[in-house]
Every structure is written in structure tokens, then in C-alpha cells.
Amino acid sequence: MPAFVRATGRSVDLVFDQTDELLQRIAAGALPSIYIGVSGVLEDAGRLRGTFKMARHIVSSGIGIAAATSVGAPTLTTVEELVSALTECRSVAYSRTRPSGTYFNQLLHDLGIAEVVNSRATFVEEGPTARALVDGRAALAVQQISELQLIPDVAILGPLPEAVQRYTRFSAHLCIKAANEYPATALFNFLASSLARSAYTAAGLQAY
């Protein structure tokens, strides 16, 4: 956003919140010029379908694993290596309520290692799971790569192996009431620009 502000001289009011909270605000009449969220959510919320004129896929985010340091850390290029790393480490930090965590928990069951891993897991229900690496509660942390990167000085070991990876796609939606307003349309287009794509990549996201 700073690059957009510098280029246009227009300020941008940003509101960050969980998807359910944002949808409730929109349904109550607090319409944003642009909504950015998980793809398909607005389409599933039937009463909001006519609120936004167009949507554009901008990024996808994969799940990754981090450690306090890369020294002596396991490699995670195959499912077999992933299983070994998860079952041999003293504790894995993940969230049971966030989308990445609920998928990871199901993956543990699919791999047949849920009982072993969860018996000594560190459950982090609020904020980045990588905080458990910093304070020593866990040896590995699992979350969206972009969220793991929010904690400085931890080592991103890599994404989950492609065979068991789960991507979340995010889209930008332009509100009908703002469709003819220059600041909104300019920002909507900027979100797909090369400058924005570079910023997404730097944040651990995969740009479209």
C-alpha cells in the first residue's frame, strides 16, 4: 500500500479482521471500496453477491514449516521426510482453529501419525504459531508461509511437500458503489501490478 500512496497521493484506510467479522460488517452496510479475502467466500454469502461488481484472483498461499534455526533442521521435500520430522521432533506448534491448522490436523490423521504428533503438540489458537519457536515451546511450527514470516529470526524450512500441500487463494473484489470512483479502480488495478506482485512474493505468497 505505501507504493500506491506514493504513486497516487491517495490515502488508503485498511481494516484487518477475520473473515466472519468482515462479512458481518459488510452485511450490516459498512461497504468497503475493495474487499480482499479468501476466494469464493463472498460468492457463498448469497446476500452479498450483488454488492461487488468484479473479482480478481491476486495471490495464493501455501502451508509451510518453520524452525528456530536452520542448523540441523530436517529436509521436507518428500512426504516420508515430513513424517519423520513430525514424529521425531519434541513438539509441533499449530492452530486447531485456523484453516491451515484444521487442514494440518486432518493431514496428520490421513498420514496415521495424529496420535503421536498431537500427544506433544503445542496448540497456538491466536497469532503466528512461530512465536512458540521463539519462546522454546516447540521445535517446529506449521502455518501459512506468509504468517510464519511475520516472526523475525525464525527459519522457514519450506512448504509442505507438493503431494500434501493445500493452497488458499485470495481475491480482490471491487464494490459496485465504488466502480466508477478513480481511487478505488486505481487501487483495484494496482493490486495486480508488477510492483504489487513483487511485494506478494517477498511476503511468501504466490502471485497470479
N, C-alpha and C positions, 0 to 999 in steps of 0.2 A: 503493500500500500504506500509506503513512503515514496517509491518511484513514481507512482501515479500522481500523488500530491505534488511532487516536484514538477512533473511534466505539465500538469493542468492548472495548478494553483488552487485546486478544489480540495476541500477537506472531506474526509470520509468518517462517518460515525459507525464504529464497529460494535456489534453486540455478540458476545460469545456465550453460548449456553447449550445444554443438552437438547437433542432433537425434539423430545416431547414438549419441553418448555417452550421452544421456539414455535412449534406448531400451535400451541395453545395461544401464544401471543398473536400470531397471525390470524387465527380463527376469531379472536376477540377484537380484531380490527386494527392491530398495530402492524400495518403493512410495511415491509421494507422495500426499498427500491430494488434490491437484489438479495436473494436468499441463496446461500451456499450450504449444501448438505448432502447427505447420502443419496445417491441416485435412486429414483423410484419412490421415495418417501412421500413427496407431495402428490404424486400420481395416485398413491394408495389412499391418501387422505381426500376422499371424494369431494367434500365440501370446499376444498381449496383448489380443485383442478382448474377452475376458470379464473383464478386470481393472477396467475402468471402467464405471460404471453409466450415465452420460449425458454428452452433449456439448452445448456451446452455442457457436455462432459469435459471436465478440466483435468482431473487427476485420479489416479488410483493409488491405494496404499496397501502395502503388504505387511504381514506379520514378521517380526524379527526377534532375535535373541541377543541380549547384551550380557556382558560380564564386567566386573570391576576393573579388570585389566585383560589385555590380550595375551599376556605372558602365560604360557601353559594352558591356554584356553583350548577347548576341543574344536575340531573342524566339524562343520554341519552341512556338508554338501549332499549327503545321502540320508535316506530315512533311517538306515541302520546306524549311522553315526549320531543322528538325532536321538534315537532311542538310547544308545549307550550314554550320551551326555546327560540326558534327563534322569536316567535311573541311577547313575553313578554320582551325581552331584549331591551335596548335602541339603540343598533347598532351592526350589524354583519359585520365583515370585510371579504371580499373575492375578488378574482380576476375574472373579466369577460373575460379575455383573456387566462388564463392558463387552461389546461384540467380539473383540479379538480374544478375550478370555473365555467366553462361553464356547467359542469355536475350539479353542485350545483344549478345554476340558473334554469336549466331545472327542477330539483327536486322541487324547490320552486313552480314552475308553476304546476307541477304534484300534489303537495300537496294542491294547492289552496291558498297559502299564499304569493305569489310573490309580490303582490302589497303592502301588509303590511310590509314585511321584506325589500324590496328594497327602500321603501319610506324613510327609515332612515339608509340604509346600508352605510358602508364605503368601497369604492372600491379601492383596492390596486393593481395596474397593474404591479408593479415592486417589486421583492424581497418577503421575507416572509410576509404574512398577519399578523402574530403575532406581528409585530412591532406596529401595531395600538392598541394593548393591552398595550404596554409599555408606549406609549405617551398619552394614555387615549382616543383616538378617538373612540374605540369600546369596547364592553363588551365581545364579543365572536369573535373568528377568525376561519375560515374554510380553510383547505388546506390539502395537503398530510401530513400525520403524520410526516414523515421524514423531511419535510420542517418546520413544526411547531417547531420541536425540535431544529432548528438552533438558536432560540432565547432563551437565558438562562432566568431562573427565571419566566417563564410562566408555567401554569398548563395545561397539556394535560388531558382533561376531558374524552377522549376516542374516539374510532372510531364511525362513523355513525352506527346506528342500521343495523344489517346484511341485513334486508329486503330492505334497500335503499342504501346499500354500493356499491361503484364502485371501483374495483381494477385495477391498471395499472401494467402490467407485463413487466419486463425488462430482456433483454438477452445480453449475450456477444457473439460477432462474431469474429472469427479468420480469418484474411486476408489470401488469398491464397499465396501471396508472402512471408508471414511470417510463413507458415505452417510447414516448416522444420527448423525453427530457434529456438534454445533452449530457449532463454529468452522469446520469445512470447508464445511458447507452455507451458512453465513452468508457466507463469502468467495466461494463459487461464485455466489451470488445478487448479491453486491456487484459482481462483475466485469461485470454487465450493468446496473448502476445508472446514473442520470443523472450522478452525480459521477464515476464511472469513465469514462463516455463522454466527458465534458468533458476528462478527462486524456488519453484516447486522441487526441482531436482536436488538443490542444495539442502532442502528440508527433509530429504529422504522419501519424497513422493515420486511417482511415475507420471509424467505429464503426457497428455494426449496431443 
